Amino acid sequence: MFPTLESVSRLRAALDNDLLVFLPEIAVCAGIVALLLARLLPILDRVHLGSVALIALVVSLFVSGYQIYDSHGYLSTGEQWSVPYFGGMLVADAWGRFVRLIVLTAALITVVLSLLTGIPDRDDSADFYVLLLGGTLGMTLMTSAAHLLMVFIAVEMASLPGYALAGFLKGKRSGSEAALKYVVYGAAASGVMLYGITLLAGTFGTGTLHDVAGGIAQRGLDLPVLAGLAFMLVGLGFKLAAVPFQFWCPDVFEGAAAEVAGFLSVASKAGAIGLTGRVLLTLHAAQHGSWAIPASLGIGIAGIAMITVTFGNLAAFTQTNLKRLLAYSTIAHAGYMLMALAVVTPEGASAVLYYLAAYVAMNLGAFGIVALVRNATGSEELSATRGLVRRNPLLAVAMTVFLASLLGLPPLAGFAGKFQVFVAVYQAAKAATASGPPGLGTVFFVLLAVGAMNTAISAYYYLKIARAMLLDDPAEGAAAPATNSPAAGLFFVALVAFLFAAGVVWDPLMGETARAASAFSAK
């Protein structure tokens, strides 16, 4: 009835171990607390606090990277390296560690970009970076959530700061409207998601994801289970901006600052892909290699992926606002990522992680160029980039590389990621045709064809931007050079170098993504 010294000692030892695993998130929390306390000190009222957020993320990234390195020893010995902690609410495995690294990298790049572009200003810096770190914390928890309650909490922690960030620019009516739309759509998606979680937890009497997956393997995918899973995936579809939950994305991206839009487009997507992949792969692992999940949820996700990628690419055709165009591009890329998850294979899981790593660099780079063009011209329209190569060759060349990688041209990382996605879909289609349920292989072959066709279609609007920068004459009144600091030039050169390196030498990153995907097959 009363705790004994032995039980308290065990609890303390378990807590110590859990806190060690949780160190990357603790570093982010420490950054949030430091920023909040800094607001109380008059001496720091006139200091830009972006460096505090930068330090917190660097420390978090270092610890997270060390944990990935340290886990390699367990892989070589074949020991168990998936560790539940905090009472099983979270799990530390290779999948969560790798996706967390992507989220933290996206946040770090966003902070560096914001320091280069000057948004936020000194007075608002503490509030801005508290929100950014808070959203980052929620996204890292999404990648490691092992309990349905933690799934909901993590999604809400990732979403709420995003609502405020979308309308952070004071006095901008479109930003306030974007934030309001984001809140309304987010609240509706959260309510549906919570209902689905309630259905699953009530059906199986537990919220642990692993136990729910085991219960589904025994019970089968009947109506209550399918409804619960579908409703839960609504919340994740909202975070991914997948059709039919994409309506908020273009308006929010257009109204928000380019730096915020870039962060929401990559970090939020990484967290959602990490959680969606965990749910699907855990369910599939509990089926012991049967075709039940690909033949049910996989077909549904494949259908959504095909509609999403097609809608995003076609809607981008007529856009003249760069942020709005990139928003529809973001929707299309969500479709490509869902293609890799739809087949529910380790190869697909590995491919989507490679794609995510490339996507962080190329998409944040593109939004960064938009932010610098905005600072120089006061416009975020396509016309503002006309003749950019004559005003600033570095920005024009860097933007061309980012667009080529988004399109999927070799030898860039975007091509490597998209190629791996298509190969994973092709392999799954062949396997399903040979030994799967009737028609499943055909669905996957159609999925592959739609992905390839949309890659060709997307060339139109990506090359439209490149043509404006490289071939068109500067717009009237835009003859002044779009200046940028040496630090900004170094920033974009580093992103371009990564895209070339990851596009030419695949093995190091592929090895890490394969290890991350094996987190589920090893159970």
N, C-alpha and C positions, 0 to 999 in steps of 0.2 A: 504493500500500500504506500509506504514511504520510500523515497529513493535511498539506496545504500551507497556507500563510498565506492564500491566496485562499479555499480551502474553509472554513477556520476563520472567516474574515470573513463569508462567506455564511451560515454556520450561526449566527453571532452576530446578524447582521441579521435572519434569520428568527426567531430566538428573541426578539429585542426586539419584533418585530411581534406575535408570538404572545402575549407577556406583556401587551401593550397591549390586545389583544382579550380577554384573560383577566382584566382588572383587577377586574370585579365579584366574581369568585370569589376573587381574591387578597385583596380586602378582607374577605370572609367568613373566609378562612383566617387572616388577621391577627387577626381577632377571636377565633378559636379559640386561637391561640397566646397572645394577651394574657390570656385567661381562665385558661389553664393555668399561665402564669408567675405570675399573680396569686395562685394557690394557694400559691406558694412564699414569698411575702412575708408575714411575721407581721403587718405593719401593716395588711394588707388582710383579715385573718381576720374582722373584724367589719363589713366593708363589703358591702352588697348590690351585686353586680356586673352587674345587669341593664342598667345604663347603658353598659357596655362592649359588650354585644351590640347594644344600641340604636344606638350610634355606628357599629359595623361595618356594620349593615344599612342605615343612612341613607347612608353613603358608597357602599356597593355599589349601592343604588337610584339614587343620583345619577349614578354612572358608567354604569349600565345605561340610564337614561333618556337620558343624553347620547348614548350610542351609537345609540339608536333615532333620536334627532333628527338625528344626523350622517349616518345612512344614508339619510335622505330626499333628500339631494342626489344620491346615486347613482341613486335611482329616477327622478328627473326627467331625468337625462341618459341613462338606459337602459344604464348601465355594469353590469358584473358586480358584484354585491354579496353573493354567497354565497362566503365565504372559508373554506376548510379550514385548520386550524391544528393544531399539535402532531402533525405527520406524518399528517394526515388522520383522526386519532382523533376530533376534534371539528370542528364546522362553525359558523361565525358567519353566520347569515342572519336575515331579519326574523322568521321563525317562532320560532326559538330565542330571539331577543332579547325578543320580546313575552311568551312563556310564562315566561321567566326573570324578567321584571318582575313577573308575577303571583305567582310563587313567593316572590320577595323581599318583595313587599307583604304576602303572607299571613304570612310569618315576622315582619315588622315589627309587624303588627297583633297577632300572638300575644304578642310581647315586651311591647308596651304593655299588653295585657290582663293579662298575668301580673303586671306591676308594680302594676296597679290592684287586683287581687284578692289579692295576697300569696302566691301560689304560683308559684315556690318561695320558701322563707324565706331569710334571709340566709346561713345556714350552707351550704345546698345550692345556692345560686344559681350558683356557678361550674360545678358539674357539670351542672346542668340546662341552662344556656345553651350549654355546649360540645356537649351532645347535640343541642340544637335547631339550632345553627348547622351541626353536622356533617350532620344530616339535610337541612338546606336546601341545603348544598353538593352532596350527592348528587342532589337533585331538580333543581338547576340544570344539572348535568352530563347528566341524563336528557334535558333539552330540547334539548341540542346534540350528543348522541352521533351520530357518523357511522360508527362501526365496531362490529361485533357484540361485540367484546371490551369496548369502552367501554360498550355497552348493559348488559352484565352487571355490570360494575364499578359503574356509576352506580346501578343498581337496588339492589345490595347496600349501597352507601354511604348510600342513602336509607332502606333498611329497618333496618339494624342499630341506629342510634340510636333509631329508633322503638320497637324492642323494649324498650330500657331505659327510654324515656320512659313507655311504657304502665304499667310497674310502679314508677314513680319514687316514689310516695307510700309512705313507710316505715310498716310496721306495718299496712298495709291488705291483708288477705288476698285480696280480690277483685282488687286491682291486680296482685298477684303471679301469681294464676291467669290473669289476662288477658295478662300478659306471656309466660307460658309457652305459652299457646295461640297467641299471635301468633308466637312463635319456631318452634313446631312446624309450623304452617301455612306460614309464610314459608320455612322450610328445604325443605319439600316442593315448594313452587312454584318456588323457585330451582333445585332439582335438575332439575325438568322443563324449565324455561326454558334451563338450560345444555345439556341434551341437544338441544333444538331448535336452539340456536345452533351446536352442534357439527355437527349434520346439515347445516345450510345452509353453514357454512364448509367442511366436507368435500366437499360436492357441487360447490361452485363454485371451491374453491381460493383463496378470499379472504374476508376478513371485512368489507371495506368495503361499507357499505350500498348505495351507488350502484352498485358493481360487481355486487353480488348481485342488485339489481333489474334490471340489464341482462342478467345471466345468466338470470333467470327469464323475461324478455321473449323471449329466444331459445329457451330450453328448453321453456317452458310450465309449467303448474302440475300436474306429475305427483305421484305419491304421496310420494316423499321430500321434495319441496319443500313440499307442503301439510302434511306431518307436521311439518317443521321450523318453518314459520310458525305452525302451530297450537300447538306446544309453547312457542315463544317468547312467543306471546300469552297463554299461561297465566300467566306471571309478571306481565305487565301487567294481566291480569284480576284477579289477586290484589291488586295495588296499587289498582285501581279498586273493589274489593269488588263485582265483577260476578258474577252467578250463573253457574256453581255454585261460585265461589270466595269467597263472602261470609260464610261461617260464622264467621270470626274477628271480624267487624266489630262486631256488637252486644255481645258479651261484652267485647271490648277497650275499646270506648267506655264501657261501663258501669263497668268496673273502673278505668279511667284517670281522672285529673283532667279536669275539663271543658275546661280550657285546652289540655291535650294532645290530647284528643279533637277539639277544634275545629281544631287545627293539622293533625292527621292527616287530617281529613275534607276539608280544602281544599288544602293544599300538596301532600300526597301525590297527590291526585287531579289537580292541575294538572300535576305532573311526569309522571304516567302518561298523561294525555291528550296532553301534548306529544310524548312518545315514540311513543305509538300512532299519532297523526296523522302524525308524520314517517315512520314505517314504511309506512303505507298510502299516503300521498300520493307518497312516493318510488317505490314499486312502480307506482302508477298512472301517474306521469309517464313512467316507462320504457316503458310500453305505448303511448305516443303517442296517448292519448285513446280507446283501445278499451274495451270493456265487460268485459274479462277479470277485473279485480280486483273491481269491484262485483258481477259475476255469480258470483263464487266466495267470496272472503273477505267481501265486502260483505253477501251473503245470510246467512252465518254470524253476522256481527256484528249484523245486524238481528234475527235470531232471539234472540240473547243479550240484546240491548237490550230486546226486548219482554218476555221472561221476567223480566229484572232489574227493570224499572220496575214491573211488575205485582206481583212478589213483595215488593218493598220497600214499596209502598203498602199492600198487604193485610196484611202482617205488622205494620205500624205501628198498625193499628186497635186492637189489644188492649193496647198498651203503656201502662204507668202511670209508668215511670221516664223522665224527660225525656231523659236521654242515650241511653237505649236507643231511644226513639222517634225521636230525631234521627239515630241510627245507621241505622235502617231508611229514614228519609228520605234519608240520604246514598246508600244503595244505589239508591233510586229515581232520584235525580238522576244517578247514574252511567249509568243506563239512558237518560235523556234525552240525555246527552252522546254516548253511543255511537250513538244514532239519527243525530246529525249526522255522525259519522264513517263510518257504514255506507254512506252514499250516495257517499262518496269524490269529492266535488266541492269546488271552491274556496269555493262558497257555504256548504256544510256546515262546512268548516274555519273560515271566518270566523265563522259562527254559534256554533260551540262555544267559540271564544275569547271572544266577547262574553258568553256564558253563564257561562264560568269567572270572568270579571272580576266579574260580578254575584254569583256564588255565593260568592266570597271574602268580600264584605261582609256578605251576608245570613246565611250560615251561621256565620261567626265571631261575628257580632253575637248570634245566637241562643244559641250556646254561652256567650258572655260574660254574657248575662242569667242563664243557668242557674248560672254560677259565682257571681254576686253574690247570687242567691237562696239558694244553698247557704251562702254566708258568713253570711247574715242568719238563716236558719232551721235550718241544719244538715241540710237534706233536699234531695234532687234529684228527689223524686216530684212528679207532677202536682199533687197536693193542696197542695204548698207554694206554688203560684202562685195559689191561690184568693184572690180579693179583692185582688190585687196593686195594682190601680188605686187602691184606697183607701189603701194603705200607701206606694206610690211610683208616682205617675202617670207619671213619665218612663219608668221601666223598663217599665211595662205598655204604654204607647203605642209605645215603641221595639220591644218584642217583637212587638206586633201588626203593625207595619210589616214586620219581618223575616219573620214567618210569611206575611203577604200576598204578599211578594216570592217566597218559596219556593213558594207556591201558583201564582204567575204572574198576579197581578191587576194591571191598569193603575192608575195610571201609574208603576209601579215597574220597576226594572231587570230583575227576574226575569221580568216579562211580556215585556219587549223581547227578552231572550235566548231565552226559550222560543218566542216568535213567530217569531224568525229561524230557529230550528231547524226548526220546522214548515214554514216557507216553503221552506227548503232541501230538505226531504224531499219536499214537494209538487212542486217544480220538477224534482227528479230523477225522481220517479214519472212525471211527464208526458213527460220526455225519454226515459225507458226504454220507456214505452208506445209512443212514436212511432217510435223507431229502435233500441231495445235488444233483448236476447234475449227470447224469449217467457216471460212470467210474471214478469220482473223488475219491471216497472212495478206489477203487482198486489201483489208483496211490499212495495214501498215505500208503496203506498196503504194496505195493511193496517198497516204500521208507523206511518203517520200517524194512522190511526184509533185504534190502541192508545195512542199518546201522548196524543191528545186525551181519550180515555176515562179514562185514568189521572190526568190533570189534574183532572178532575171528582171522581174517587174520593178523591184526596188532600185535598180540601177538608174531609173529615170529621175527620181527626185534627189538621189545622192549626187549624181553627175550634174544635175541642175545647179546645185550649190557650187560645185567645183568649176563649172563653166563660168558662173558669175564672178568668181574670184580670179580666175586665170585668164579668161578671154574677153570679158566685157570691159568697157571703159568705166572709170569711176563715175558714180552719180554726181550730179551737179551739187556743188557745195561740200563735197567730201574729198577734196583734193589734199587736205591736210593729212599727214601721215598718222596712222594708227600706232602710236608709240607704245612701247612696253619696256619694262625694266629688264636688265640682264637676268634677274632672278626668275622673271616670268619666262624668258627665253629658255633658261636652263630647265625649268619645270616642264615645258612642252617637249623639249628635246629628250628628257628622261622618259616621258610617256611614249614618244615615238620609238625610242630605242627599245623599250620593253616590247612593243608590238612587233617590231622586226625580229627581236631575239626569240620571242615565244612563237613566232610564225615560221622561223627557220629551224630552230632546235626544239623539238617537241618533248624529248625524253624526260628532262628533269621535272617539268610540270605534269606531264602525263603520269609519271611514276607516283607523284603525290596524289593526283586525283584518283588513280586506281586504288591506292591504299585507302583513301577516304571511302570509296564505294564499297570496298571489301568489309567495311564495318558491319554490314548486314548479312553478308554471306558467311561471315565467320561465326555467327551466333548459332 
